[in-house]
Amino acid sequence: MLSKFFLFSLLYWIIGNPFAALIIIFIIYFTIDRTFFGFIPDPFKIFRRASRIRELQRLVSINPHDARALKELGILMFEKKDYKRALDHFEKASVKMSDDPEFNFYYGISTAIIGDILKGRELIDTALRVSPQLKYGEPYLMMAEVYINNGDYNSALPMLENFEKIHSSSSRGFYQMGLVKLKLGMKDEGTDYLKKSITAFKASPRFKRKLDRRWAWKARALLRKGTYTV
């Protein structure tokens, strides 16, 4: 906090305009965040997504049975974490898209997050039967995270084991596996996986580090905590 005040004071002294100083500070922090962290949403991506959503909504208003438009609209809502609206669109498209593994993945995760975990898991299993390595194992990881968020660590474990068989260098996957093993009383294995999460982050290419940094930080925090009760 003091560093921010010092930076503002310095810029204000140099420029003589408090509003210009604030704008420069925002630009500096925004640039650092977009380069290393990703906490601040990308405004350009938000704008493009909003434009595409409006276009798809127009198409659906003209043809309410356009399953492809409904699927894409649902995925965009999913990416916004608006799972209820995503589920509304997926349900409308489900009759025509039931053989599409990608559709069943998004439909299943949205269903599980909203609360119907059993139906969501069935949809995920349907997707994986058709395409076992769909999205580089992401269905396994996201379904495991649903279980974790609901305190069902026993169900999360095999999903994470299947994910690791496909994606053996995921900082996020290692963190979740470490957390689950700790919750299940496997302290040594859990600690090893948390360390793997940090190692995977360090080995990540630059473009991927922004995504992995969060999981490495969480792994470090859990290792420092020592009690492993989260």
LUMDRENVO-591229 format. One record per residue (C-alpha): residue number from 1; x, z, y; residue in one letter. Coordinates in Angstrom, 2 decimals. Example, Ala and Ser with C-alpha at 12.3 -4.5 7.8 and 13.67 -1.06 7.14 Angstrom:
<pts>
{pt 1,{12.30,7.80,-4.50},A}
{pt 2,{13.67,7.14,-1.06},S}
</pts>
This chain:
<pts>
{pt 1,{0.00,0.00,0.00},M}
{pt 2,{2.85,0.87,2.37},L}
{pt 3,{4.58,-2.42,1.56},S}
{pt 4,{1.43,-4.35,2.49},K}
{pt 5,{1.14,-2.42,5.77},F}
{pt 6,{4.82,-3.05,6.49},F}
{pt 7,{4.41,-6.78,5.80},L}
{pt 8,{1.35,-6.93,8.03},F}
{pt 9,{3.16,-5.04,10.81},S}
{pt 10,{6.17,-7.32,10.54},L}
{pt 11,{4.09,-10.50,10.65},L}
{pt 12,{1.98,-9.13,13.50},Y}
{pt 13,{5.16,-8.33,15.44},W}
{pt 14,{6.55,-11.84,14.82},I}
{pt 15,{3.33,-13.85,15.35},I}
{pt 16,{1.43,-11.60,17.71},G}
{pt 17,{-1.91,-12.46,16.08},N}
{pt 18,{-3.44,-10.02,13.53},P}
{pt 19,{-5.77,-12.66,12.03},F}
{pt 20,{-2.93,-15.11,11.48},A}
{pt 21,{-0.89,-12.31,9.90},A}
{pt 22,{-3.72,-11.50,7.49},L}
{pt 23,{-4.11,-15.18,6.57},I}
{pt 24,{-0.38,-15.48,5.83},I}
{pt 25,{-0.47,-12.33,3.67},I}
{pt 26,{-3.44,-13.71,1.74},F}
{pt 27,{-1.64,-17.03,1.17},I}
{pt 28,{1.47,-15.18,-0.07},I}
{pt 29,{-0.49,-12.99,-2.48},Y}
{pt 30,{-2.67,-15.89,-3.61},F}
{pt 31,{0.41,-18.02,-4.38},T}
{pt 32,{2.09,-15.20,-6.32},I}
{pt 33,{-1.11,-14.50,-8.26},D}
{pt 34,{-1.72,-18.14,-9.17},R}
{pt 35,{1.91,-18.51,-10.26},T}
{pt 36,{2.34,-15.32,-12.30},F}
{pt 37,{-0.89,-13.37,-12.88},F}
{pt 38,{-4.19,-15.23,-12.53},G}
{pt 39,{-6.30,-12.27,-11.39},F}
{pt 40,{-7.77,-14.27,-8.49},I}
{pt 41,{-10.10,-17.07,-9.72},P}
{pt 42,{-8.94,-20.62,-9.01},D}
{pt 43,{-11.24,-21.79,-6.16},P}
{pt 44,{-10.72,-25.45,-7.06},F}
{pt 45,{-11.76,-24.85,-10.65},K}
{pt 46,{-14.79,-22.89,-9.48},I}
{pt 47,{-15.81,-25.73,-7.18},F}
{pt 48,{-15.38,-28.37,-9.91},R}
{pt 49,{-17.35,-26.29,-12.39},R}
{pt 50,{-20.16,-25.67,-9.90},A}
{pt 51,{-20.37,-29.41,-9.15},S}
{pt 52,{-20.50,-30.27,-12.84},R}
{pt 53,{-23.17,-27.62,-13.47},I}
{pt 54,{-25.36,-29.09,-10.73},R}
{pt 55,{-24.92,-32.56,-12.19},E}
{pt 56,{-25.81,-31.40,-15.70},L}
{pt 57,{-28.81,-29.44,-14.45},Q}
{pt 58,{-30.04,-32.61,-12.79},R}
{pt 59,{-29.64,-34.52,-16.07},L}
{pt 60,{-31.49,-31.83,-18.02},V}
{pt 61,{-34.31,-31.77,-15.48},S}
{pt 62,{-34.75,-35.51,-16.10},I}
{pt 63,{-34.37,-35.25,-19.86},N}
{pt 64,{-34.88,-31.68,-21.19},P}
{pt 65,{-33.91,-32.84,-24.70},H}
{pt 66,{-30.43,-34.11,-23.78},D}
{pt 67,{-28.52,-32.04,-26.34},A}
{pt 68,{-25.06,-33.09,-25.16},R}
{pt 69,{-25.83,-32.11,-21.58},A}
{pt 70,{-27.31,-28.80,-22.77},L}
{pt 71,{-24.22,-28.11,-24.87},K}
{pt 72,{-21.83,-28.78,-21.99},E}
{pt 73,{-23.99,-26.74,-19.63},L}
{pt 74,{-23.91,-23.87,-22.13},G}
{pt 75,{-20.13,-24.06,-22.44},I}
{pt 76,{-19.72,-23.97,-18.66},L}
{pt 77,{-21.94,-20.89,-18.49},M}
{pt 78,{-19.91,-19.39,-21.34},F}
{pt 79,{-16.71,-19.94,-19.35},E}
{pt 80,{-18.35,-18.12,-16.43},K}
{pt 81,{-19.12,-15.26,-18.86},K}
{pt 82,{-22.82,-15.78,-18.18},D}
{pt 83,{-23.62,-15.50,-21.87},Y}
{pt 84,{-27.37,-15.08,-21.52},K}
{pt 85,{-27.79,-18.35,-19.65},R}
{pt 86,{-25.34,-20.02,-22.02},A}
{pt 87,{-27.45,-18.87,-24.96},L}
{pt 88,{-30.60,-20.30,-23.35},D}
{pt 89,{-28.99,-23.74,-23.22},H}
{pt 90,{-27.52,-23.51,-26.71},F}
{pt 91,{-30.87,-22.55,-28.22},E}
{pt 92,{-32.51,-25.61,-26.66},K}
{pt 93,{-29.82,-27.87,-28.11},A}
{pt 94,{-29.53,-26.17,-31.51},S}
{pt 95,{-31.79,-28.52,-33.48},V}
{pt 96,{-29.76,-31.61,-32.61},K}
{pt 97,{-26.31,-29.97,-32.50},M}
{pt 98,{-26.45,-27.78,-35.62},S}
{pt 99,{-23.79,-29.88,-37.40},D}
{pt 100,{-21.30,-29.65,-34.52},D}
{pt 101,{-18.60,-26.99,-35.25},P}
{pt 102,{-17.64,-26.57,-31.61},E}
{pt 103,{-21.28,-26.07,-30.66},F}
{pt 104,{-21.79,-23.48,-33.40},N}
{pt 105,{-18.68,-21.64,-32.23},F}
{pt 106,{-19.90,-21.24,-28.66},Y}
{pt 107,{-23.48,-20.62,-29.79},Y}
{pt 108,{-22.31,-18.00,-32.28},G}
{pt 109,{-20.06,-16.08,-29.91},I}
{pt 110,{-22.72,-16.08,-27.17},S}
{pt 111,{-25.30,-14.84,-29.67},T}
{pt 112,{-23.00,-12.07,-30.90},A}
{pt 113,{-22.03,-10.96,-27.39},I}
{pt 114,{-25.67,-10.77,-26.34},I}
{pt 115,{-26.33,-8.45,-29.26},G}
{pt 116,{-27.26,-10.33,-32.44},D}
{pt 117,{-23.91,-9.94,-34.18},I}
{pt 118,{-25.20,-10.89,-37.64},L}
{pt 119,{-26.65,-14.23,-36.50},K}
{pt 120,{-23.58,-14.86,-34.37},G}
{pt 121,{-21.30,-14.32,-37.36},R}
{pt 122,{-23.39,-16.70,-39.45},E}
{pt 123,{-22.98,-19.41,-36.82},L}
{pt 124,{-19.22,-18.78,-36.63},I}
{pt 125,{-18.94,-19.00,-40.42},D}
{pt 126,{-20.88,-22.28,-40.36},T}
{pt 127,{-18.49,-23.70,-37.78},A}
{pt 128,{-15.41,-22.60,-39.73},L}
{pt 129,{-16.67,-24.00,-43.03},R}
{pt 130,{-16.74,-27.44,-41.44},V}
{pt 131,{-13.56,-27.00,-39.38},S}
{pt 132,{-11.40,-24.10,-40.69},P}
{pt 133,{-8.78,-24.46,-37.93},Q}
{pt 134,{-11.25,-25.05,-35.11},L}
{pt 135,{-9.70,-24.44,-31.68},K}
{pt 136,{-6.52,-23.15,-33.27},Y}
{pt 137,{-8.31,-20.15,-34.76},G}
{pt 138,{-10.10,-19.01,-31.61},E}
{pt 139,{-13.44,-18.38,-33.39},P}
{pt 140,{-11.74,-15.76,-35.58},Y}
{pt 141,{-10.16,-14.07,-32.57},L}
{pt 142,{-13.28,-14.02,-30.41},M}
{pt 143,{-15.50,-12.80,-33.23},M}
{pt 144,{-12.94,-10.05,-33.90},A}
{pt 145,{-13.14,-9.06,-30.23},E}
{pt 146,{-16.91,-8.78,-30.49},V}
{pt 147,{-16.45,-6.38,-33.40},Y}
{pt 148,{-13.78,-4.44,-31.48},I}
{pt 149,{-16.05,-4.10,-28.44},N}
{pt 150,{-18.71,-2.67,-30.75},N}
{pt 151,{-16.32,-0.28,-32.48},G}
{pt 152,{-16.45,-2.10,-35.83},D}
{pt 153,{-12.72,-2.22,-36.55},Y}
{pt 154,{-13.11,-2.77,-40.29},N}
{pt 155,{-14.95,-6.04,-39.67},S}
{pt 156,{-12.47,-7.07,-36.98},A}
{pt 157,{-9.43,-6.74,-39.23},L}
{pt 158,{-10.05,-9.68,-41.63},P}
{pt 159,{-10.99,-11.92,-38.71},M}
{pt 160,{-7.67,-11.13,-37.04},L}
{pt 161,{-5.81,-11.68,-40.31},E}
{pt 162,{-7.37,-15.15,-40.59},N}
{pt 163,{-6.51,-15.85,-36.97},F}
{pt 164,{-2.87,-14.89,-37.55},E}
{pt 165,{-2.63,-17.37,-40.44},K}
{pt 166,{-3.46,-20.16,-37.98},I}
{pt 167,{-1.85,-18.86,-34.79},H}
{pt 168,{1.23,-16.80,-35.61},S}
{pt 169,{2.57,-16.34,-32.07},S}
{pt 170,{-0.40,-15.14,-30.00},S}
{pt 171,{0.29,-12.21,-27.67},S}
{pt 172,{-3.46,-11.63,-27.43},R}
{pt 173,{-3.92,-11.75,-31.20},G}
{pt 174,{-1.02,-9.37,-31.82},F}
{pt 175,{-2.38,-6.91,-29.25},Y}
{pt 176,{-5.84,-6.91,-30.83},Q}
{pt 177,{-4.35,-6.53,-34.30},M}
{pt 178,{-2.21,-3.65,-33.10},G}
{pt 179,{-5.21,-1.95,-31.52},L}
{pt 180,{-7.33,-2.37,-34.66},V}
{pt 181,{-4.63,-1.06,-36.98},K}
{pt 182,{-4.12,1.97,-34.76},L}
{pt 183,{-7.85,2.62,-34.74},K}
{pt 184,{-7.86,2.43,-38.54},L}
{pt 185,{-5.03,4.96,-38.80},G}
{pt 186,{-2.22,2.49,-39.56},M}
{pt 187,{0.06,3.80,-36.83},K}
{pt 188,{3.35,2.16,-37.85},D}
{pt 189,{1.80,-1.27,-38.41},E}
{pt 190,{-0.19,-0.99,-35.20},G}
{pt 191,{2.92,-0.12,-33.22},T}
{pt 192,{4.76,-3.08,-34.73},D}
{pt 193,{1.99,-5.45,-33.68},Y}
{pt 194,{1.97,-4.11,-30.14},L}
{pt 195,{5.70,-4.77,-29.98},K}
{pt 196,{5.07,-8.27,-31.36},K}
{pt 197,{2.60,-8.85,-28.52},S}
{pt 198,{5.30,-8.09,-25.97},I}
{pt 199,{7.87,-10.23,-27.80},T}
{pt 200,{5.42,-13.15,-28.01},A}
{pt 201,{4.82,-12.93,-24.27},F}
{pt 202,{8.56,-13.03,-23.55},K}
{pt 203,{8.92,-16.10,-25.78},A}
{pt 204,{5.96,-17.92,-24.20},S}
{pt 205,{6.58,-21.07,-22.20},P}
{pt 206,{6.17,-20.61,-18.46},R}
{pt 207,{2.73,-22.28,-18.30},F}
{pt 208,{1.38,-19.83,-20.90},K}
{pt 209,{2.91,-16.62,-19.57},R}
{pt 210,{0.19,-16.17,-16.98},K}
{pt 211,{-2.38,-15.92,-19.79},L}
{pt 212,{-0.22,-13.76,-22.06},D}
{pt 213,{1.01,-11.31,-19.41},R}
{pt 214,{-2.25,-9.33,-19.51},R}
{pt 215,{-1.91,-8.64,-23.24},W}
{pt 216,{1.75,-7.69,-22.99},A}
{pt 217,{0.89,-5.22,-20.23},W}
{pt 218,{-1.94,-3.74,-22.31},K}
{pt 219,{0.42,-3.46,-25.29},A}
{pt 220,{3.05,-1.66,-23.20},R}
{pt 221,{0.40,0.68,-21.78},A}
{pt 222,{-0.86,1.55,-25.26},L}
{pt 223,{2.67,2.12,-26.55},L}
{pt 224,{3.42,4.43,-23.61},R}
{pt 225,{0.16,6.26,-24.07},K}
{pt 226,{1.27,7.41,-27.50},G}
{pt 227,{-2.07,8.94,-28.53},T}
{pt 228,{-3.64,5.55,-29.37},Y}
{pt 229,{-7.18,6.62,-28.46},T}
{pt 230,{-8.76,3.99,-26.23},V}
</pts>
